[in-house]
Amino acid sequence: MRGLINTIRKMHLKEDGHVDVASSIRKCKTAIEDANDIMNKLKTMDPEGSLPTWWTNKLATSCMSLNKLRDYLLVSSEQKEDK
């Protein structure tokens, strides 16, 4: 029985020991929480205020990366449906 359980785990786990989809869901939830915290803090700040350039650059890079991740999942799945 233990051997069967280990075999099933090995089939579902990737090399790094994480299940890709479940791990990605956890990371997305963390990103959503972080984005909400950032948004809430920004709402309390002067809209005409300034932020460090390194910070705004990291935000822009993060937004582009997140957009590319979304596009990869949505566009690639739409292309599969069209075929």
Buried (B, 14 or more C-beta within 10 A) or exposed (E): EEEEEEEEEEEEEEEEEEEEEEEEEEEEEEEEEEBEEEEEEEEEEEEEEEEEEEEEEEBEEBEEEEEEEEEEEEEEEEEEEEE
